[in-house]
Amino acid sequence: MFGNQENTLWVEKFRPMTLDGYVGNEHIISKVKLYLESGDVPHLLFYGQAGTGKTTLAKIIANGVDADIMYINASDENNVETVRTKIKNYASTIGFKKWKIVILDEADYMTPNGQAALRNLMETFSKTTRFILTCNYVEKIIDPIQSRCQVFGITPPNKKEVAKRIVEILDELQVKYNNKDLVTIINAGYPDIRRVLNSCQRQVINNELKIDAMSVIQANYMTKLLEILKSNSDKKTAFTDIRKLIADSKVKDFTALHKYLFDEIDNYATGHIASIILILAESQYQDSFAVDKELHIMSTIVKMLTELKQ
């Protein structure tokens, strides 16, 4: 039913396909059920933290009505040409189903011109096409788009709900585990359910979940730090979030972080790559001489944020 356990990502293998399998946000689900029962949906905008189920819910809705579906990840295709060509061509052609639905994932990555063009398409093709947008930062979506959508804030399930779902998956896969390891993984990755599930899959060897607690914590804090660097938050907010993240992680050796930030540089430093490489190289060299490692890495973060968020 779920394909090869070793070759398939669990986040895709166990992605809910119907509302019955969706965890949390009951007040929103009740409204979504009414949309699906009517066979019609309005334009929708789901916002909230990464890994909380926004994309999953969008896909459930799209598959729950008589519709052709186009999926676009705006972190990859975010300019005005994507809207004026790809989306417009799709919306303007004759379909074989009642509706056409465009799922625009990570819509807060769209340029202002791209969003303006999208607003026009939402009006022009409103009789045949519905748009479902997801984003982390709703304030980055222009007001004319928000006013044309039903807007819902998606909140993460609580830790007990996440634990219950993870246990169900492990039991279905006949993976052995102990509760202490599960708690460590959930605490490190929460509220990002996707990260929790990915972390579980990485730690399974010979159908047994065995973890190195520090490696789990370190991998998750680095991923979260990268997301903050990629976000649209201002320099002060980003600094505060990263400072708390590093303090909470209790990591004392930041050697791996330097390498990770270098490896991922294309994902967060477009237009600033040369400057960030110089900052990381200098920081890595000085790290061996630093008395207070946490103070040193925060100094590096300040330099990076100053460069990235000018």
BABA-772582 format. One record per residue (C-alpha): residue number from 1; x, y, z. Coordinates in Angstrom, 1 decimal. Layout:
% BABA-772582
+-----+--------+--------+--------+
:  nr :     c1 :     c2 :     c3 :
+-----+--------+--------+--------+
: NUM :      X :      Y :      Z :
...
+-----+--------+--------+--------+
% end
This chain:
% BABA-772582
+-----+--------+--------+--------+
:  nr :     c1 :     c2 :     c3 :
+-----+--------+--------+--------+
:   1 :    0.0 :    0.0 :    0.0 :
:   2 :    2.7 :    2.4 :    0.9 :
:   3 :    5.6 :    1.3 :   -1.4 :
:   4 :    9.1 :    0.5 :   -0.3 :
:   5 :    9.8 :    1.6 :    3.3 :
:   6 :   13.4 :    2.3 :    2.7 :
:   7 :   13.1 :    4.3 :   -0.5 :
:   8 :    9.9 :    6.3 :    0.2 :
:   9 :    9.9 :    9.4 :    2.4 :
:  10 :    7.5 :    8.8 :    5.3 :
:  11 :    6.2 :   12.4 :    5.1 :
:  12 :    4.8 :   11.5 :    1.6 :
:  13 :    3.9 :    7.9 :    2.4 :
:  14 :    1.8 :    8.9 :    5.3 :
:  15 :    0.5 :   12.2 :    4.1 :
:  16 :   -3.3 :   12.2 :    4.8 :
:  17 :   -5.4 :   12.0 :    1.7 :
:  18 :   -8.7 :   12.8 :    3.4 :
:  19 :  -10.0 :   15.0 :    6.2 :
:  20 :  -10.5 :   11.9 :    8.4 :
:  21 :   -6.7 :   11.5 :    8.6 :
:  22 :   -5.9 :   15.1 :    9.2 :
:  23 :   -4.8 :   16.0 :   12.7 :
:  24 :   -5.8 :   19.2 :   14.5 :
:  25 :   -7.5 :   22.5 :   13.5 :
:  26 :  -11.0 :   21.1 :   14.0 :
:  27 :  -12.7 :   24.5 :   13.7 :
:  28 :  -11.2 :   24.9 :   10.2 :
:  29 :  -11.9 :   21.3 :    9.2 :
:  30 :  -15.6 :   21.8 :   10.0 :
:  31 :  -15.8 :   24.7 :    7.5 :
:  32 :  -13.8 :   22.7 :    4.9 :
:  33 :  -16.3 :   19.9 :    5.2 :
:  34 :  -19.0 :   22.3 :    4.2 :
:  35 :  -17.1 :   23.4 :    1.2 :
:  36 :  -16.5 :   19.8 :    0.0 :
:  37 :  -20.2 :   18.8 :    0.6 :
:  38 :  -21.3 :   21.7 :   -1.6 :
:  39 :  -18.8 :   20.8 :   -4.3 :
:  40 :  -17.5 :   24.3 :   -4.4 :
:  41 :  -14.7 :   26.1 :   -2.6 :
:  42 :  -13.8 :   29.8 :   -2.4 :
:  43 :  -10.3 :   31.2 :   -2.9 :
:  44 :   -8.4 :   30.1 :    0.2 :
:  45 :   -5.3 :   31.3 :    2.0 :
:  46 :   -3.7 :   29.1 :    4.7 :
:  47 :   -0.9 :   30.6 :    6.8 :
:  48 :    1.2 :   29.3 :    9.7 :
:  49 :    4.5 :   27.7 :   10.8 :
:  50 :    6.3 :   25.3 :    8.5 :
:  51 :    5.3 :   21.7 :    8.8 :
:  52 :    1.9 :   22.2 :   10.3 :
:  53 :   -0.2 :   20.8 :    7.5 :
:  54 :   -1.0 :   23.7 :    5.2 :
:  55 :    0.0 :   22.0 :    2.0 :
:  56 :   -1.6 :   18.7 :    3.0 :
:  57 :   -4.9 :   20.5 :    3.7 :
:  58 :   -4.8 :   22.3 :    0.4 :
:  59 :   -4.3 :   19.0 :   -1.5 :
:  60 :   -7.1 :   17.3 :    0.4 :
:  61 :   -9.5 :   20.1 :   -0.6 :
:  62 :   -8.4 :   20.1 :   -4.2 :
:  63 :   -8.8 :   16.4 :   -4.5 :
:  64 :  -12.1 :   16.5 :   -2.7 :
:  65 :  -14.0 :   18.4 :   -5.5 :
:  66 :  -14.5 :   17.9 :   -9.2 :
:  67 :  -11.4 :   19.8 :  -10.4 :
:  68 :   -8.3 :   19.7 :  -12.5 :
:  69 :   -5.3 :   20.7 :  -10.3 :
:  70 :   -2.1 :   22.7 :  -10.9 :
:  71 :    0.5 :   22.8 :   -8.2 :
:  72 :    3.2 :   25.5 :   -8.0 :
:  73 :    5.8 :   26.0 :   -5.4 :
:  74 :    6.4 :   29.8 :   -5.3 :
:  75 :    9.7 :   29.4 :   -3.6 :
:  76 :   10.9 :   28.2 :   -7.0 :
:  77 :    8.5 :   30.0 :   -9.4 :
:  78 :    7.8 :   33.3 :   -7.8 :
:  79 :    8.0 :   36.0 :  -10.6 :
:  80 :    5.4 :   37.7 :  -12.6 :
:  81 :    6.1 :   35.6 :  -15.7 :
:  82 :    5.0 :   32.5 :  -13.9 :
:  83 :    1.6 :   34.1 :  -13.3 :
:  84 :    1.3 :   35.7 :  -16.7 :
:  85 :    2.2 :   32.6 :  -18.7 :
:  86 :    2.0 :   29.3 :  -16.8 :
:  87 :   -0.9 :   30.1 :  -14.5 :
:  88 :   -2.8 :   32.2 :  -17.0 :
:  89 :   -2.5 :   29.6 :  -19.8 :
:  90 :   -3.8 :   27.0 :  -17.4 :
:  91 :   -6.7 :   29.1 :  -16.2 :
:  92 :   -7.7 :   30.2 :  -19.7 :
:  93 :   -7.9 :   26.8 :  -21.3 :
:  94 :  -11.1 :   24.7 :  -21.4 :
:  95 :  -11.2 :   22.0 :  -18.7 :
:  96 :  -13.0 :   18.7 :  -18.5 :
:  97 :  -14.1 :   19.1 :  -14.9 :
:  98 :  -16.3 :   21.6 :  -13.0 :
:  99 :  -13.4 :   23.5 :  -11.6 :
: 100 :   -9.7 :   24.3 :  -12.1 :
: 101 :   -7.7 :   24.7 :   -8.9 :
: 102 :   -4.3 :   26.3 :   -8.6 :
: 103 :   -2.4 :   25.4 :   -5.4 :
: 104 :    0.2 :   28.1 :   -4.9 :
: 105 :    2.5 :   26.8 :   -2.1 :
: 106 :    4.8 :   29.2 :   -0.2 :
: 107 :    3.0 :   32.1 :   -1.8 :
: 108 :    4.8 :   34.6 :    0.5 :
: 109 :    7.9 :   34.1 :   -1.7 :
: 110 :    6.1 :   35.7 :   -4.7 :
: 111 :    7.4 :   39.1 :   -5.8 :
: 112 :    5.0 :   42.1 :   -5.4 :
: 113 :    4.5 :   42.3 :   -9.2 :
: 114 :    3.8 :   38.6 :   -9.2 :
: 115 :    1.2 :   39.0 :   -6.5 :
: 116 :   -0.4 :   41.9 :   -8.3 :
: 117 :   -0.7 :   39.9 :  -11.5 :
: 118 :   -2.2 :   37.0 :   -9.5 :
: 119 :   -4.9 :   39.2 :   -8.0 :
: 120 :   -6.0 :   40.1 :  -11.6 :
: 121 :   -6.2 :   36.4 :  -12.6 :
: 122 :   -8.2 :   35.6 :   -9.5 :
: 123 :  -10.8 :   38.2 :  -10.6 :
: 124 :  -10.7 :   37.4 :  -14.4 :
: 125 :  -11.2 :   33.6 :  -14.0 :
: 126 :  -13.3 :   33.5 :  -10.8 :
: 127 :  -16.1 :   31.6 :  -12.6 :
: 128 :  -13.9 :   28.6 :  -13.5 :
: 129 :  -10.8 :   28.7 :  -11.3 :
: 130 :  -10.1 :   28.6 :   -7.6 :
: 131 :   -6.8 :   29.5 :   -6.0 :
: 132 :   -5.5 :   27.9 :   -2.8 :
: 133 :   -2.5 :   29.7 :   -1.3 :
: 134 :   -0.3 :   28.7 :    1.6 :
: 135 :    2.3 :   30.8 :    3.3 :
: 136 :    4.3 :   31.1 :    6.5 :
: 137 :    4.1 :   34.9 :    6.8 :
: 138 :    0.6 :   36.2 :    5.9 :
: 139 :    1.7 :   39.8 :    6.2 :
: 140 :    3.8 :   39.3 :    3.1 :
: 141 :    0.6 :   38.6 :    1.1 :
: 142 :   -0.8 :   41.9 :   -0.4 :
: 143 :   -4.2 :   43.0 :    1.0 :
: 144 :   -6.0 :   42.7 :   -2.4 :
: 145 :   -5.3 :   39.0 :   -2.5 :
: 146 :   -6.2 :   38.5 :    1.2 :
: 147 :   -9.5 :   40.3 :    0.7 :
: 148 :  -10.4 :   37.8 :   -2.1 :
: 149 :   -9.7 :   34.7 :    0.0 :
: 150 :  -11.1 :   33.0 :    3.0 :
: 151 :   -8.1 :   33.3 :    5.3 :
: 152 :   -7.3 :   30.6 :    7.9 :
: 153 :   -4.4 :   30.4 :   10.4 :
: 154 :   -3.2 :   26.8 :   10.7 :
: 155 :   -1.9 :   25.9 :   14.1 :
: 156 :    0.2 :   22.8 :   14.9 :
: 157 :   -1.4 :   19.9 :   16.7 :
: 158 :   -0.4 :   19.6 :   20.3 :
: 159 :    2.5 :   17.2 :   21.2 :
: 160 :    0.2 :   14.5 :   22.4 :
: 161 :   -1.6 :   14.4 :   19.0 :
: 162 :    1.8 :   14.4 :   17.2 :
: 163 :    3.0 :   11.5 :   19.4 :
: 164 :   -0.1 :    9.5 :   18.8 :
: 165 :    0.3 :    9.9 :   15.1 :
: 166 :    4.0 :    9.0 :   15.1 :
: 167 :    3.3 :    5.9 :   17.3 :
: 168 :    0.6 :    4.8 :   14.8 :
: 169 :    3.1 :    5.1 :   11.9 :
: 170 :    5.8 :    3.2 :   13.8 :
: 171 :    3.4 :    0.4 :   14.7 :
: 172 :    2.2 :    0.1 :   11.2 :
: 173 :    5.8 :   -0.2 :   10.0 :
: 174 :    6.5 :   -2.6 :   12.8 :
: 175 :    9.4 :   -0.4 :   14.0 :
: 176 :   10.6 :   -1.0 :   17.6 :
: 177 :   11.0 :    2.1 :   19.7 :
: 178 :   11.1 :    3.4 :   23.3 :
: 179 :    9.1 :    6.3 :   24.6 :
: 180 :   12.2 :    8.2 :   25.8 :
: 181 :   13.6 :    8.4 :   22.2 :
: 182 :   10.3 :    9.4 :   20.8 :
: 183 :   10.0 :   12.3 :   23.3 :
: 184 :   13.5 :   13.5 :   22.4 :
: 185 :   12.7 :   13.5 :   18.7 :
: 186 :    9.3 :   15.2 :   19.1 :
: 187 :   10.7 :   17.9 :   21.5 :
: 188 :   13.5 :   18.6 :   19.0 :
: 189 :   11.3 :   19.0 :   16.0 :
: 190 :    8.0 :   20.3 :   17.3 :
: 191 :    5.9 :   22.1 :   16.0 :
: 192 :    7.1 :   21.0 :   12.6 :
: 193 :    5.5 :   17.6 :   12.1 :
: 194 :    7.3 :   17.1 :    8.9 :
: 195 :   10.7 :   17.5 :   10.6 :
: 196 :    9.7 :   15.1 :   13.4 :
: 197 :    8.7 :   12.4 :   10.9 :
: 198 :   11.9 :   12.9 :    8.8 :
: 199 :   14.0 :   12.7 :   12.0 :
: 200 :   12.3 :    9.4 :   13.0 :
: 201 :   12.9 :    7.9 :    9.6 :
: 202 :   16.6 :    8.8 :    9.7 :
: 203 :   17.1 :    7.2 :   13.0 :
: 204 :   15.6 :    3.8 :   12.1 :
: 205 :   18.1 :    1.0 :   11.5 :
: 206 :   17.0 :   -2.6 :   11.0 :
: 207 :   13.4 :   -1.7 :   12.0 :
: 208 :   14.5 :   -0.2 :   15.3 :
: 209 :   14.4 :    3.4 :   16.3 :
: 210 :   17.8 :    4.2 :   17.9 :
: 211 :   18.9 :    7.8 :   18.4 :
: 212 :   21.8 :    9.8 :   19.4 :
: 213 :   20.0 :   12.6 :   21.3 :
: 214 :   22.6 :   15.3 :   20.6 :
: 215 :   22.7 :   14.5 :   16.8 :
: 216 :   18.9 :   14.9 :   16.7 :
: 217 :   18.9 :   18.2 :   18.6 :
: 218 :   21.8 :   19.5 :   16.4 :
: 219 :   20.2 :   18.5 :   13.1 :
: 220 :   16.9 :   20.1 :   14.0 :
: 221 :   18.4 :   23.4 :   15.4 :
: 222 :   20.4 :   23.9 :   12.2 :
: 223 :   17.3 :   23.3 :   10.0 :
: 224 :   15.3 :   25.8 :   12.1 :
: 225 :   18.2 :   28.3 :   11.9 :
: 226 :   18.2 :   28.0 :    8.1 :
: 227 :   14.5 :   28.7 :    8.0 :
: 228 :   14.9 :   31.9 :   10.0 :
: 229 :   17.6 :   33.1 :    7.6 :
: 230 :   15.4 :   32.3 :    4.6 :
: 231 :   12.4 :   34.1 :    6.2 :
: 232 :   11.1 :   37.6 :    5.5 :
: 233 :   11.4 :   38.6 :    9.2 :
: 234 :   13.4 :   41.7 :   10.0 :
: 235 :   16.9 :   41.7 :   11.3 :
: 236 :   16.0 :   42.3 :   15.0 :
: 237 :   13.3 :   39.5 :   15.0 :
: 238 :   15.6 :   37.1 :   13.2 :
: 239 :   18.4 :   37.8 :   15.7 :
: 240 :   16.1 :   37.3 :   18.7 :
: 241 :   14.7 :   34.0 :   17.3 :
: 242 :   18.2 :   32.6 :   16.5 :
: 243 :   19.6 :   33.6 :   19.8 :
: 244 :   16.8 :   31.7 :   21.6 :
: 245 :   17.2 :   28.8 :   19.3 :
: 246 :   20.9 :   28.4 :   19.9 :
: 247 :   20.4 :   28.8 :   23.7 :
: 248 :   17.6 :   26.2 :   23.8 :
: 249 :   19.6 :   23.7 :   21.7 :
: 250 :   22.4 :   23.6 :   24.4 :
: 251 :   24.9 :   22.9 :   21.5 :
: 252 :   28.4 :   23.9 :   22.5 :
: 253 :   30.4 :   22.9 :   19.3 :
: 254 :   29.4 :   24.9 :   16.2 :
: 255 :   31.8 :   23.3 :   13.8 :
: 256 :   29.0 :   21.4 :   12.0 :
: 257 :   27.0 :   24.6 :   11.7 :
: 258 :   29.6 :   26.4 :    9.7 :
: 259 :   29.7 :   23.5 :    7.2 :
: 260 :   25.9 :   23.3 :    7.1 :
: 261 :   25.5 :   27.0 :    6.4 :
: 262 :   28.1 :   26.8 :    3.6 :
: 263 :   26.5 :   23.8 :    2.1 :
: 264 :   23.1 :   25.4 :    2.1 :
: 265 :   24.2 :   28.9 :    1.0 :
: 266 :   22.3 :   28.8 :   -2.3 :
: 267 :   19.1 :   28.4 :   -0.3 :
: 268 :   19.3 :   31.6 :    1.8 :
: 269 :   22.0 :   33.9 :    0.4 :
: 270 :   21.0 :   34.7 :   -3.2 :
: 271 :   22.8 :   37.9 :   -4.2 :
: 272 :   25.0 :   37.8 :   -1.1 :
: 273 :   26.9 :   34.5 :   -1.6 :
: 274 :   30.4 :   35.9 :   -1.8 :
: 275 :   30.0 :   38.0 :    1.3 :
: 276 :   28.5 :   35.2 :    3.3 :
: 277 :   31.3 :   32.8 :    2.3 :
: 278 :   33.9 :   35.3 :    3.6 :
: 279 :   32.0 :   35.7 :    6.9 :
: 280 :   31.8 :   32.0 :    7.4 :
: 281 :   35.4 :   31.4 :    6.5 :
: 282 :   36.6 :   34.0 :    8.9 :
: 283 :   34.3 :   32.7 :   11.6 :
: 284 :   35.4 :   29.1 :   11.1 :
: 285 :   39.0 :   30.1 :   11.5 :
: 286 :   38.4 :   32.2 :   14.6 :
: 287 :   36.2 :   29.5 :   16.2 :
: 288 :   39.2 :   27.5 :   17.4 :
: 289 :   40.5 :   30.5 :   19.3 :
: 290 :   37.1 :   31.6 :   20.8 :
: 291 :   36.7 :   31.2 :   24.5 :
: 292 :   33.0 :   31.6 :   24.5 :
: 293 :   31.7 :   29.6 :   21.5 :
: 294 :   28.1 :   30.8 :   21.8 :
: 295 :   29.2 :   34.4 :   21.9 :
: 296 :   31.4 :   33.9 :   18.8 :
: 297 :   28.7 :   32.2 :   16.7 :
: 298 :   26.2 :   34.9 :   17.6 :
: 299 :   28.7 :   37.5 :   16.5 :
: 300 :   28.9 :   35.6 :   13.2 :
: 301 :   25.1 :   35.6 :   12.9 :
: 302 :   25.0 :   39.3 :   13.4 :
: 303 :   27.4 :   39.8 :   10.5 :
: 304 :   25.3 :   37.5 :    8.3 :
: 305 :   22.0 :   39.2 :    9.2 :
: 306 :   23.5 :   42.6 :    8.5 :
: 307 :   24.5 :   41.4 :    5.1 :
: 308 :   21.3 :   39.5 :    4.3 :
: 309 :   18.7 :   41.9 :    5.6 :
: 310 :   20.0 :   45.2 :    4.4 :
+-----+--------+--------+--------+
% end
